[in-house]
Amino acid sequence: MPRPLGELEDAVMTRVWQWNRPVTVREVLEDLQQERSIAYTTVMTVMDNLHQKGWVRREAEGRAYRYTAVSTRAAYSAALMNEAWSTSDNAAAALIAFFGMMSAEQREALRDAVRIVQQDDSAPEAPVQDPVRAPAEPGAQAPPARGGEEESAARQERPGR
């Protein structure tokens, strides 16, 4: 479960999520400076910390990095809500209290989300084939087994292995 982001981490991640593209420290700095006085090294440290915590990935570009979000704000929010809910000793009471705090628009969004999840639950599941082991079509030969590190990496990428 992710810990809640700190104030400055949230300000940085908000920009990374909103822009939805690889960003540099300089871009984030310039945007943050419209709201507050902040040093380049502070933003660089925060973005490095977010990378270390797994919130962003980075790719070298010259002497700098471009940072990209690993997940969405919606996924982050959902994880926080799930953690808060799971710590309750009375899940139903916690949900009722939470729903009571919601605006009419939020309750409507909740109804829409429940409808979507219920539709997904009722859809028949398509059979899943293992792309490494299963033949692509009836009568086709399965690809040869991988060995060594490739097999280990492939096993880690496939759930249930």
MDAnalysis code that builds the backbone (N, CA, C; Angstrom):
import MDAnalysis as mda
import numpy as np

u = mda.Universe.empty(483, n_residues=161, atom_resindex=np.repeat(np.arange(161), 3), trajectory=True)
u.add_TopologyAttr("name", ["N", "CA", "C"] * 161)
u.add_TopologyAttr("resid", np.arange(1, 162))
u.add_TopologyAttr("resname", ["MET", "PRO", "ARG", "PRO", "LEU", "GLY", "GLU", "LEU", "GLU", "ASP", "ALA", "VAL", "MET", "THR", "ARG", "VAL", "TRP", "GLN", "TRP", "ASN", "ARG", "PRO", "VAL", "THR", "VAL", "ARG", "GLU", "VAL", "LEU", "GLU", "ASP", "LEU", "GLN", "GLN", "GLU", "ARG", "SER", "ILE", "ALA", "TYR", "THR", "THR", "VAL", "MET", "THR", "VAL", "MET", "ASP", "ASN", "LEU", "HIS", "GLN", "LYS", "GLY", "TRP", "VAL", "ARG", "ARG", "GLU", "ALA", "GLU", "GLY", "ARG", "ALA", "TYR", "ARG", "TYR", "THR", "ALA", "VAL", "SER", "THR", "ARG", "ALA", "ALA", "TYR", "SER", "ALA", "ALA", "LEU", "MET", "ASN", "GLU", "ALA", "TRP", "SER", "THR", "SER", "ASP", "ASN", "ALA", "ALA", "ALA", "ALA", "LEU", "ILE", "ALA", "PHE", "PHE", "GLY", "MET", "MET", "SER", "ALA", "GLU", "GLN", "ARG", "GLU", "ALA", "LEU", "ARG", "ASP", "ALA", "VAL", "ARG", "ILE", "VAL", "GLN", "GLN", "ASP", "ASP", "SER", "ALA", "PRO", "GLU", "ALA", "PRO", "VAL", "GLN", "ASP", "PRO", "VAL", "ARG", "ALA", "PRO", "ALA", "GLU", "PRO", "GLY", "ALA", "GLN", "ALA", "PRO", "PRO", "ALA", "ARG", "GLY", "GLY", "GLU", "GLU", "GLU", "SER", "ALA", "ALA", "ARG", "GLN", "GLU", "ARG", "PRO", "GLY", "ARG"])
u.atoms.positions = np.array([
    [0.841, -1.186, 0.000],
    [0.000, 0.000, 0.000],
    [0.874, 1.233, 0.000],
    [0.568, 2.165, -0.853],
    [1.359, 3.391, -0.867],
    [1.029, 4.271, 0.327],
    [2.060, 4.914, 0.828],
    [1.823, 5.939, 1.842],
    [1.334, 7.177, 1.113],
    [0.540, 7.992, 1.782],
    [0.114, 9.239, 1.137],
    [1.341, 10.077, 0.764],
    [1.254, 10.736, -0.367],
    [2.333, 11.607, -0.804],
    [2.392, 12.829, 0.096],
    [3.590, 13.337, 0.319],
    [3.751, 14.581, 1.042],
    [3.261, 15.740, 0.183],
    [3.197, 16.925, 0.767],
    [2.649, 18.093, 0.058],
    [3.419, 18.390, -1.238],
    [4.745, 18.451, -1.156],
    [5.536, 18.765, -2.347],
    [5.546, 17.593, -3.328],
    [5.590, 16.364, -2.819],
    [5.503, 15.197, -3.704],
    [4.189, 15.224, -4.479],
    [3.107, 15.566, -3.788],
    [1.803, 15.628, -4.446],
    [1.774, 16.735, -5.501],
    [2.382, 17.866, -5.198],
    [2.415, 18.970, -6.165],
    [3.182, 18.560, -7.425],
    [4.283, 17.841, -7.238],
    [5.069, 17.362, -8.381],
    [4.285, 16.303, -9.151],
    [3.747, 15.314, -8.438],
    [3.010, 14.235, -9.118],
    [1.770, 14.765, -9.820],
    [1.129, 15.780, -9.256],
    [-0.041, 16.372, -9.916],
    [0.341, 16.839, -11.317],
    [1.475, 17.480, -11.438],
    [1.921, 17.939, -12.753],
    [2.262, 16.784, -13.674],
    [2.954, 15.792, -13.143],
    [3.324, 14.631, -13.965],
    [2.058, 13.933, -14.461],
    [1.066, 13.759, -13.583],
    [-0.193, 13.113, -13.981],
    [-0.967, 13.978, -14.973],
    [-1.065, 15.269, -14.711],
    [-1.836, 16.144, -15.593],
    [-1.216, 16.240, -16.979],
    [0.089, 16.373, -17.044],
    [0.747, 16.544, -18.336],
    [0.794, 15.240, -19.121],
    [0.789, 14.102, -18.411],
    [0.707, 12.778, -19.039],
    [1.734, 12.585, -20.161],
    [2.954, 12.984, -19.874],
    [4.070, 12.832, -20.814],
    [5.365, 12.891, -20.002],
    [6.472, 12.463, -20.580],
    [7.739, 12.586, -19.856],
    [8.064, 14.058, -19.584],
    [8.485, 14.354, -18.356],
    [8.766, 15.733, -17.954],
    [10.163, 15.836, -17.360],
    [10.717, 17.030, -17.424],
    [12.019, 17.289, -16.821],
    [11.843, 18.022, -15.499],
    [12.907, 18.001, -14.713],
    [12.901, 18.751, -13.457],
    [12.667, 20.225, -13.758],
    [13.300, 20.739, -14.796],
    [13.179, 22.160, -15.155],
    [11.715, 22.533, -15.434],
    [10.992, 21.682, -16.175],
    [9.583, 21.972, -16.490],
    [8.739, 22.027, -15.226],
    [8.950, 21.059, -14.347],
    [8.187, 21.031, -13.092],
    [8.550, 22.238, -12.246],
    [9.848, 22.543, -12.166],
    [10.312, 23.698, -11.399],
    [9.637, 24.980, -11.876],
    [9.670, 25.221, -13.177],
    [9.099, 26.463, -13.716],
    [7.603, 26.571, -13.422],
    [6.904, 25.449, -13.455],
    [5.477, 25.485, -13.150],
    [5.245, 25.721, -11.654],
    [6.024, 25.052, -10.816],
    [5.888, 25.241, -9.371],
    [6.228, 26.670, -8.952],
    [7.191, 27.295, -9.640],
    [7.609, 28.652, -9.277],
    [6.521, 29.681, -9.519],
    [5.490, 29.326, -10.257],
    [4.356, 30.235, -10.424],
    [3.550, 30.348, -9.131],
    [3.689, 29.334, -8.258],
    [2.938, 29.302, -7.000],
    [3.797, 29.599, -5.776],
    [5.082, 29.268, -5.844],
    [5.944, 29.377, -4.665],
    [7.389, 29.549, -5.083],
    [8.188, 29.994, -4.153],
    [9.621, 30.104, -4.374],
    [10.235, 28.750, -4.022],
    [10.933, 28.157, -4.979],
    [11.488, 26.825, -4.765],
    [12.749, 26.668, -5.607],
    [13.720, 25.939, -5.081],
    [15.004, 25.762, -5.759],
    [14.978, 24.545, -6.690],
    [15.774, 24.615, -7.729],
    [15.912, 23.507, -8.678],
    [16.306, 22.233, -7.935],
    [17.280, 22.339, -7.018],
    [17.764, 21.148, -6.318],
    [16.678, 20.515, -5.453],
    [15.772, 21.319, -4.937],
    [14.658, 20.775, -4.144],
    [13.756, 19.925, -5.021],
    [13.396, 20.449, -6.192],
    [12.531, 19.702, -7.112],
    [13.261, 18.449, -7.594],
    [14.542, 18.570, -7.886],
    [15.324, 17.427, -8.339],
    [15.339, 16.331, -7.261],
    [15.518, 16.724, -6.005],
    [15.527, 15.759, -4.904],
    [14.162, 15.085, -4.759],
    [13.084, 15.858, -4.853],
    [11.737, 15.293, -4.735],
    [11.490, 14.291, -5.865],
    [11.882, 14.664, -7.087],
    [11.655, 13.762, -8.216],
    [12.519, 12.505, -8.098],
    [13.729, 12.640, -7.577],
    [14.569, 11.462, -7.334],
    [13.930, 10.578, -6.261],
    [13.399, 11.194, -5.203],
    [12.719, 10.422, -4.154],
    [11.501, 9.687, -4.726],
    [10.734, 10.358, -5.583],
    [9.570, 9.715, -6.209],
    [10.014, 8.540, -7.083],
    [11.153, 8.688, -7.725],
    [11.701, 7.576, -8.516],
    [12.096, 6.420, -7.593],
    [12.780, 6.729, -6.501],
    [13.199, 5.696, -5.555],
    [12.000, 4.968, -4.941],
    [10.902, 5.690, -4.739],
    [9.691, 5.103, -4.157],
    [8.845, 4.363, -5.196],
    [9.205, 4.472, -6.459],
    [8.486, 3.749, -7.506],
    [7.307, 4.488, -8.115],
    [7.180, 5.777, -7.851],
    [6.059, 6.546, -8.404],
    [6.305, 6.986, -9.837],
    [7.590, 7.207, -10.181],
    [7.950, 7.617, -11.537],
    [9.108, 6.752, -12.019],
    [9.174, 6.603, -13.341],
    [10.365, 6.001, -13.944],
    [11.083, 7.130, -14.654],
    [12.355, 6.931, -14.912],
    [13.096, 8.002, -15.573],
    [14.015, 7.433, -16.642],
    [14.219, 8.265, -17.652],
    [15.135, 7.920, -18.738],
    [16.105, 9.075, -18.912],
    [17.359, 8.720, -19.061],
    [18.386, 9.742, -19.258],
    [18.185, 10.436, -20.595],
    [18.350, 11.745, -20.562],
    [18.323, 12.555, -21.779],
    [19.441, 13.574, -21.632],
    [20.580, 13.283, -22.245],
    [21.747, 14.126, -22.038],
    [22.206, 14.000, -20.601],
    [22.357, 15.139, -19.938],
    [22.786, 15.124, -18.531],
    [21.607, 15.171, -17.567],
    [20.406, 15.146, -18.088],
    [19.209, 15.219, -17.243],
    [18.371, 13.950, -17.432],
    [17.249, 13.913, -16.751],
    [16.302, 12.805, -16.877],
    [14.951, 13.335, -17.313],
    [14.198, 12.478, -17.952],
    [12.770, 12.717, -18.201],
    [12.026, 11.708, -17.339],
    [11.042, 12.203, -16.587],
    [10.286, 11.388, -15.644],
    [8.878, 11.137, -16.170],
    [8.392, 9.904, -15.964],
    [7.055, 9.505, -16.386],
    [6.370, 8.798, -15.225],
    [5.087, 9.074, -15.024],
    [4.330, 8.418, -13.951],
    [4.237, 6.922, -14.211],
    [4.338, 6.145, -13.146],
    [4.221, 4.700, -13.239],
    [2.757, 4.276, -13.216],
    [1.912, 5.006, -12.486],
    [0.483, 4.708, -12.450],
    [-0.292, 6.031, -12.492],
    [-1.586, 5.927, -12.502],
    [-2.438, 7.107, -12.613],
    [-2.809, 7.655, -11.237],
    [-3.282, 8.894, -11.226],
    [-3.789, 9.452, -9.976],
    [-4.980, 8.637, -9.486],
    [-5.814, 8.170, -10.410],
    [-6.977, 7.364, -10.020],
    [-6.529, 6.094, -9.294],
    [-5.482, 5.439, -9.783],
    [-4.982, 4.227, -9.130],
    [-4.416, 4.555, -7.748],
    [-3.721, 5.678, -7.641],
    [-3.188, 6.122, -6.351],
    [-4.327, 6.381, -5.367],
    [-5.347, 7.119, -5.814],
    [-6.489, 7.425, -4.947],
    [-7.211, 6.156, -4.519],
    [-7.382, 5.238, -5.454],
    [-8.059, 3.973, -5.143],
    [-7.282, 3.184, -4.097],
    [-5.965, 3.161, -4.220],
    [-5.148, 2.434, -3.243],
    [-5.263, 3.063, -1.859],
    [-5.291, 4.397, -1.798],
    [-5.452, 5.061, -0.503],
    [-6.818, 4.761, 0.112],
    [-7.880, 4.810, -0.732],
    [-9.229, 4.504, -0.219],
    [-9.311, 3.064, 0.264],
    [-8.725, 2.155, -0.493],
    [-8.763, 0.744, -0.108],
    [-8.035, 0.519, 1.218],
    [-6.890, 1.160, 1.371],
    [-6.140, 1.026, 2.624],
    [-6.940, 1.571, 3.799],
    [-7.527, 2.748, 3.632],
    [-8.312, 3.342, 4.713],
    [-9.497, 2.446, 5.067],
    [-10.169, 1.931, 4.062],
    [-11.330, 1.074, 4.289],
    [-10.935, -0.224, 4.973],
    [-9.804, -0.802, 4.550],
    [-9.406, -2.109, 5.096],
    [-8.936, -2.020, 6.546],
    [-8.627, -0.820, 7.035],
    [-8.189, -0.697, 8.430],
    [-9.366, -0.576, 9.397],
    [-10.577, -0.440, 8.861],
    [-11.752, -0.299, 9.714],
    [-12.117, -1.643, 10.337],
    [-12.596, -1.594, 11.563],
    [-13.069, -2.826, 12.200],
    [-14.526, -3.114, 11.820],
    [-15.172, -2.178, 11.121],
    [-16.538, -2.373, 10.653],
    [-16.630, -1.758, 9.255],
    [-16.331, -2.575, 8.250],
    [-16.246, -2.087, 6.875],
    [-17.565, -1.458, 6.409],
    [-18.692, -2.080, 6.752],
    [-19.980, -1.550, 6.318],
    [-20.235, -0.167, 6.912],
    [-19.957, 0.000, 8.198],
    [-20.159, 1.297, 8.845],
    [-19.222, 2.354, 8.245],
    [-18.003, 1.956, 7.934],
    [-17.054, 2.898, 7.326],
    [-17.558, 3.349, 5.961],
    [-18.076, 2.415, 5.174],
    [-18.609, 2.777, 3.855],
    [-19.821, 3.687, 3.976],
    [-20.714, 3.391, 4.901],
    [-21.903, 4.226, 5.091],
    [-21.496, 5.641, 5.483],
    [-20.546, 5.755, 6.395],
    [-20.071, 7.080, 6.800],
    [-19.417, 7.800, 5.619],
    [-18.644, 7.065, 4.825],
    [-17.984, 7.652, 3.660],
    [-19.009, 8.131, 2.641],
    [-20.001, 7.291, 2.356],
    [-21.045, 7.678, 1.399],
    [-21.797, 8.910, 1.892],
    [-21.989, 9.017, 3.210],
    [-22.668, 10.178, 3.786],
    [-21.897, 11.472, 3.591],
    [-20.596, 11.376, 3.410],
    [-19.766, 12.566, 3.190],
    [-19.733, 12.990, 1.722],
    [-20.237, 12.139, 0.841],
    [-20.136, 12.413, -0.597],
    [-21.169, 13.417, -1.062],
    [-20.790, 14.161, -2.085],
    [-21.732, 15.069, -2.732],
    [-22.642, 14.246, -3.650],
    [-23.682, 14.859, -4.129],
    [-24.596, 14.173, -5.062],
    [-23.839, 13.736, -6.316],
    [-22.936, 14.568, -6.808],
    [-22.152, 14.223, -7.997],
    [-21.246, 13.029, -7.731],
    [-20.643, 12.988, -6.542],
    [-19.780, 11.863, -6.193],
    [-20.581, 10.567, -6.079],
    [-21.782, 10.649, -5.493],
    [-22.618, 9.442, -5.388],
    [-23.042, 8.952, -6.768],
    [-23.312, 9.876, -7.683],
    [-23.660, 9.487, -9.054],
    [-22.464, 8.824, -9.735],
    [-21.271, 9.357, -9.517],
    [-20.058, 8.733, -10.075],
    [-19.875, 7.333, -9.490],
    [-20.187, 7.182, -8.208],
    [-20.106, 5.869, -7.572],
    [-21.101, 4.900, -8.203],
    [-22.331, 5.348, -8.418],
    [-23.340, 4.488, -9.070],
    [-22.858, 4.053, -10.456],
    [-22.300, 4.995, -11.219],
    [-21.776, 4.667, -12.547],
    [-20.659, 3.633, -12.456],
    [-19.767, 3.818, -11.503],
    [-18.650, 2.886, -11.338],
    [-19.146, 1.491, -10.961],
    [-20.131, 1.413, -10.067],
    [-20.681, 0.110, -9.674],
    [-21.330, -0.572, -10.878],
    [-22.069, 0.196, -11.688],
    [-22.667, -0.380, -12.903],
    [-21.605, -0.967, -13.824],
    [-20.516, -0.243, -14.004],
    [-19.429, -0.718, -14.882],
    [-18.815, -1.994, -14.334],
    [-18.550, -2.020, -13.046],
    [-17.956, -3.210, -12.436],
    [-18.910, -4.394, -12.534],
    [-20.196, -4.162, -12.317],
    [-21.169, -5.248, -12.425],
    [-21.253, -5.775, -13.847],
    [-21.161, -4.899, -14.842],
    [-21.165, -5.342, -16.238],
    [-19.927, -6.178, -16.520],
    [-18.788, -5.757, -16.020],
    [-17.549, -6.509, -16.211],
    [-17.641, -7.879, -15.558],
    [-18.285, -7.945, -14.380],
    [-18.422, -9.214, -13.670],
    [-19.317, -10.194, -14.416],
    [-20.312, -9.674, -15.148],
    [-21.255, -10.556, -15.825],
    [-20.777, -10.965, -17.216],
    [-19.737, -10.317, -17.742],
    [-19.229, -10.668, -19.069],
    [-18.491, -11.998, -18.990],
    [-18.729, -12.897, -19.971],
    [-18.023, -14.174, -19.942],
    [-16.528, -13.948, -20.139],
    [-15.743, -14.724, -19.413],
    [-14.306, -14.575, -19.495],
    [-13.768, -15.329, -20.703],
    [-12.938, -14.666, -21.478],
    [-12.306, -15.327, -22.621],
    [-11.154, -16.172, -22.110],
    [-10.932, -17.338, -22.725],
    [-9.807, -18.154, -22.282],
    [-8.488, -17.424, -22.538],
    [-7.590, -17.541, -21.583],
    [-6.297, -16.881, -21.698],
    [-5.257, -17.926, -22.050],
    [-4.498, -17.678, -23.119],
    [-3.437, -18.588, -23.507],
    [-2.109, -18.024, -23.068],
    [-1.223, -18.910, -22.668],
    [0.135, -18.528, -22.340],
    [0.870, -18.330, -23.660],
    [1.311, -17.088, -23.983],
    [1.925, -16.839, -25.285],
    [3.258, -17.559, -25.468],
    [3.895, -17.976, -24.384],
    [5.173, -18.661, -24.514],
    [4.976, -20.155, -24.720],
    [3.996, -20.747, -24.051],
    [3.827, -22.197, -24.064],
    [2.737, -22.689, -25.020],
    [1.653, -21.929, -25.162],
    [0.505, -22.426, -25.925],
    [0.662, -22.152, -27.402],
    [0.217, -23.090, -28.260],
    [0.231, -22.830, -29.698],
    [-0.713, -21.681, -30.025],
    [-0.386, -20.922, -31.069],
    [-1.196, -19.780, -31.461],
    [-2.532, -20.206, -32.032],
    [-2.604, -21.351, -32.682],
    [-3.852, -21.844, -33.256],
    [-3.829, -23.364, -33.231],
    [-4.980, -24.015, -33.384],
    [-5.001, -25.475, -33.342],
    [-4.050, -26.055, -34.375],
    [-3.246, -27.027, -33.959],
    [-2.327, -27.693, -34.866],
    [-0.979, -27.011, -34.984],
    [-0.850, -25.781, -34.468],
    [0.428, -25.077, -34.550],
    [1.363, -25.584, -33.474],
    [2.630, -25.442, -33.693],
    [3.630, -25.870, -32.728],
    [3.880, -24.762, -31.712],
    [4.047, -25.151, -30.463],
    [4.406, -24.176, -29.436],
    [5.834, -23.725, -29.666],
    [6.156, -22.482, -29.352],
    [7.532, -22.022, -29.508],
    [8.448, -22.798, -28.578],
    [9.733, -22.897, -28.925],
    [10.646, -23.627, -28.050],
    [10.739, -22.952, -26.690],
    [10.988, -23.760, -25.665],
    [11.112, -23.232, -24.307],
    [12.302, -22.304, -24.227],
    [12.134, -21.254, -23.465],
    [13.224, -20.321, -23.236],
    [14.090, -20.865, -22.123],
    [15.274, -20.395, -22.059],
    [16.162, -20.852, -20.989],
    [16.727, -19.691, -20.228],
    [17.332, -19.981, -19.093],
    [18.093, -19.003, -18.316],
    [17.301, -17.787, -17.907],
    [17.920, -16.620, -18.061],
    [17.332, -15.369, -17.600],
    [16.072, -15.015, -18.371],
    [16.029, -15.347, -19.680],
    [14.840, -15.024, -20.461],
    [13.620, -15.734, -19.897],
    [13.774, -17.008, -19.532],
    [12.655, -17.769, -18.980],
    [12.235, -17.180, -17.644],
    [13.216, -16.815, -16.806],
    [12.907, -16.235, -15.505],
    [12.163, -14.920, -15.666],
    [12.617, -14.067, -16.581],
    [11.946, -12.781, -16.810],
    [10.539, -13.001, -17.360],
    [10.397, -13.948, -18.285],
    [9.076, -14.218, -18.847],
    [8.142, -14.737, -17.758],
    [8.635, -15.575, -16.868],
    [7.806, -16.114, -15.795],
    [7.323, -14.995, -14.889],
    [8.174, -13.995, -14.606],
    [7.806, -12.896, -13.736],
    [6.757, -12.007, -14.377],
    [6.748, -11.912, -15.705],
    [5.792, -11.054, -16.398],
    [4.415, -11.676, -16.470],
    [4.324, -13.003, -16.369],
    [3.036, -13.673, -16.512],
    [2.464, -13.966, -15.133],
    [1.277, -13.459, -14.839],
    [0.652, -13.745, -13.550],
    [0.368, -15.228, -13.417],
    [0.399, -15.689, -12.193],
    [0.036, -17.072, -11.914],
    [1.169, -18.041, -12.160],
    [2.350, -17.578, -12.398],
    [3.500, -18.464, -12.632],
    [4.470, -18.353, -11.505],
])
